Amino acid sequence: MMVLISSAAAAVAPQDFIIKPSN
């Protein structure tokens, strides 16, 4: 279960950081 969550987060994290690297 954690693998799926981690995979999804890893796929969305890069875009989120690029959009708003404030966090």
C-alpha positions in Angstrom: 0.0 0.0 0.0 2.8 2.4 1.0 4.5 1.7 -2.4 1.5 3.0 -4.3 1.2 6.1 -2.2 4.9 6.8 -2.5 4.8 6.3 -6.2 1.8 8.7 -6.6 3.5 11.3 -4.3 6.8 11.0 -6.2 4.9 11.5 -9.5 3.1 14.6 -8.2 5.9 16.0 -6.0 8.2 17.2 -8.8 5.4 19.1 -10.5 4.3 20.7 -7.2 7.8 21.8 -6.4 8.2 23.3 -9.9 4.8 25.1 -9.6 5.4 26.5 -6.1 8.9 25.8 -4.7 7.8 27.9 -1.7 7.4 24.8 0.4 
